[in-house]
């Protein structure tokens, strides 16, 4: 068994507040989308405790999608739409 493969700590710091912080879910949604942009979804899932497509994060991802459209960030828009599908 290769102990270096998978598991362990997330590969980077996502700047997450404490889990009981009221803003945690919004930051977690952003972290998941930005990690997906970097090809690190699994790491963000581990750090946030949420999996891709988590229904609880939908309102936050919908706001991120609206912002991505306004800012013409096509990649973030694509990722947000994929999260919501």
N, C-alpha and C positions, 0 to 999 in steps of 0.2 A: 504494500500500500504506500502510495506517495503522499507523505504528510504535507508537502508543499502545495499540492493541488487543492484548490477550493478551500472552503471553510476558513477558519481563522478570523482575524479582524478585517474590517473593510479596508480596501486599498488606499482610501484617502479620507480626509476629514471633510464632512459635508456641512459643518457649521450648524449642526442641529441643536436647538434648545433642549432643555429637559423635556422628557416625554409628557410631563403633566403641564407644560407650558401651553397656554391657549393658542399660541401661534405654531405649535409643532406641526400640525397637519399641513398647513400652508407651506412651511419650509420643506417638509418631507416631499410634497408634490413637486416642488421646484427641484429638489435634489434628485428625484427619480428621473425627471425629464432631462435634466442636465447630464446626469450619468448616462442616460441612453444616448445622448448626443455624442458622448465620449466613448461609447461602447463598454460601459461599466455598470450596466443595470443590476447585475447580481450583487455587486458591492453595495450599491445604494439600497437594494432590498434588504440586505443584511443590516446596514446601518440604521435604516428607518423602521424596520420591522413590518413594512408594508410590501406587498407584492404588486407587480405591474398590473394595472387595471383595478386596483382596490376601489370599490364603490364609495367608501367613506371620503376619498380624495376627489371625487368628481367635481364638486363645486369649485375647488381650488384650481383644478386643471382646466375647467371651463373659463375661469378668469385668466389663466395663463394663455389659453388659446386666443381669447379676445385681444390680449396685449400683443401676442405674436402677430396677429393679423394687422393690428394698428402699426406695428413696427416693421412690417414686411419681413419678418423672420420666418422664412419658408420652412426651414428645417425644424424649428421649434413648433410651428403650426402642424407640420406633418406628425411629429412625435405626439403632440397633445391629442390630435384626432385619433391616432392609433391607440393611445391610452384609453380614450373614451369609447372606442368601438367594441 
